[in-house]
Amino acid sequence: MSVTTTYTVTGMTCGHCVQAVTDEITSLPGVEAVNVELASGAVTVVSTDALGQDAVAAAVDEAGYVLAP
């Protein structure tokens, strides 16, 4: 069973931003798919289990952006 969660990421302005966030979140264990909408900052993640918010925030931070509270 997959878990789908949507987060909001701030600071993204271009396709490179989208790719950086996608790459970092995809590297988290259990992540099956990541969809980033640049205009809204919405990041939808499909994973095998629920991901910890801290893990997602750390991945987004590694990409150079901020996970909105």
KAWO-V862183 format. One record per residue. N is the residue number from 0. PHI is phi in radians with two decimals (none if undefined). NEAR is the number of other C-alpha atoms within 10 Angstrom. D_LAST is the distance of its C-alpha to the last C-alpha in whole Angstrom. Layout:
n: (N,N)
phi: (PHI,PHI)
near: (NEAR,NEAR)
d_last: (D_LAST,D_LAST)
//
This chain:
n: (0,1,2,3,4,5,6,7,8,9,10,11,12,13,14,15,16,17,18,19,20,21,22,23,24,25,26,27,28,29,30,31,32,33,34,35,36,37,38,39,40,41,42,43,44,45,46,47,48,49,50,51,52,53,54,55,56,57,58,59,60,61,62,63,64,65,66,67,68)
phi: (none,-1.64,-2.00,-1.97,-2.33,-2.00,-2.07,-2.07,-2.00,-1.85,1.74,-1.37,-2.29,-2.70,-1.10,-1.09,-1.04,-1.03,-1.15,-1.10,-1.15,-1.03,-1.07,-1.17,-1.23,-1.06,-1.32,-1.24,-1.06,1.58,-1.31,-1.77,-2.75,-2.37,-2.20,-1.96,-1.82,-1.04,-1.06,-1.71,1.42,-1.28,-2.16,-1.77,-2.09,-1.88,-2.42,-1.24,-2.40,-1.07,-1.62,-1.26,-1.03,-1.11,-1.15,-1.16,-1.06,-1.14,-1.14,-1.13,-1.09,-1.05,-1.35,1.78,-2.25,-2.18,-1.43,-1.18,-1.18)
near: (6,13,14,17,13,14,16,15,23,15,13,20,11,10,11,10,17,19,14,18,25,21,15,17,24,19,11,14,12,15,19,17,14,19,15,22,14,17,9,11,19,16,20,17,23,19,20,14,14,14,18,8,12,10,13,19,19,16,23,21,15,14,18,14,18,18,19,12,8)
d_last: (26,23,20,18,14,12,9,8,9,10,14,16,19,22,23,23,19,19,22,20,17,19,21,19,17,20,22,20,22,23,21,23,22,19,19,17,18,18,18,15,13,13,13,15,16,19,20,23,21,17,15,13,10,11,14,12,10,13,15,13,13,17,17,16,13,9,6,4,0)
//
